C-alpha cells in the first residue's frame, strides 16, 4: 500500500510554516490519544503515520528533500525516523508517544532533548523591604542604613555545600539528569529524582555549617540611597542583594518599597504641594499678607487679596517637590480657609450686628443664592 502524502496526513498545506505543522501534529496527537480511541483498532497505526510525517516535515532539510523528491527521498534506508520508526514500520507505540512528549512538551516538563540535566545551582529568592520616610526626606533625598535578614553564601564551603572543599557527586539514580522516567502503559512519565530532589548531584559529606545548602542565615546592614522626589509606591532595586543562591547559584535582588508618611502641613499630589492656610474674616475682607512655610524649611509671604473667599488658591512656582526623573520641580498652592471667629465678647457681637445691618450690598453670593431660591419657590407655587 502506497504511503499517503505527509501534508495530507497532518492536514496542512505544502506552504505551511513550522509553527502550523507543529500545531497540526499536536491536534493529531490529541485526536489519536489511546484513551479516546479504545474502540478504534487503527489508532496506533494512524498515530505512527502522523508521527512519521511530523518527523520529516519539522526538519528543514528533510522537508526540503521531501518537497523535491517525495517519499523516494527516504527509501533505501536513507530516511525515516532514527531508531527505525520510519517506512520500515519498526518501533512501538509507547516509544513513539515518548518522542511526542519530548518534542512538544519537553520544555514544559523542565527537560531538554539530548540530556544535559538540571543545574545543581539555583538562583536565590528576591527580597522585599518596606521603608517609611518623611516628606522632607522625599524632598531632599536621604541615605538610610537598613538591616536585612537574609541568606548569604556559606564561607566554610564557598557555597558548594560540601565539607572540606570536596565536590558534589553525580546522582546515581538519575545520572545527573535531575529526573527519572517511568513507563506507564503507552506513556513515559518524567518525575523529579527522589534521591537528589532534581539537583542532579548529591553531597555525601555535607558542610557542617550550612548543612549542605551552600548558604547560611544572617542579618546584613546595607546603605540605601533614596533619591529626591520619590513617592509612595516607588520601588528601588538593589541587584544581587537578595537571598544567596543555593549551592553557589547567583543571588536574588532586594527591592525597597517606599512609603512616604503623611505631613501635618502639606498635602502632596504628584510633584505639587498644597497648604491650607486659615485666614481671619477681617483679613480676608480687607486683604493683607500671610507668612507660609515651604517644604525646604524656608518661609514665603503671600498677599491675600481683599474680599478673598474660602477655597481661593495662590501659586508659588517651583516650591513643590522635585521631579524624580527629569529636571524641574512642582508648584506649591496656598488655599485660603476663611475662619469664623468664636467666643465673641459682648462688644464684638455688638459690632458684628452693626456691621450686618450695614452689609446689604456686601454679600453678592448670598444675595444671588437667595434670589434663585425665591424663583424656585415661586415656580412651585405657580
Secondary structure, 3 states (H helix, E strand, C coil): CCCCCHHHHHCCCCCCCHHHHHHHHHHHHHHCCHHHCCCCCCHHHHHHHHHHHHHHHCCHHHHHHHHHHHHHHHCCCCCCCCCCCCCCCCCCHHHHHHHHHHHHHCCCCCCCCCCCCCCCCECCCCEEEEEEECHHHHHHCEEEEEEEEEEEECCCCCCCCEHHHCCCEECCCCCCCCEEEEEECCEEEEEECCCCCCCCEECCCECCCCCCCCEEEEEEEEEEEECCCCCCCCEEEECCCCCCCECCCCCCCEEEEEEECCCCCEEEECCEEEEEEEEEHHHHHHCEEEEEECCCCCEEEEEECCCCCCCCEEEECCCCCECCCCCCECCEEEEEEEECCCCCCHHHHHHHHHHHHCCCCCCHHHHHHHHHHHHHHHHHHC
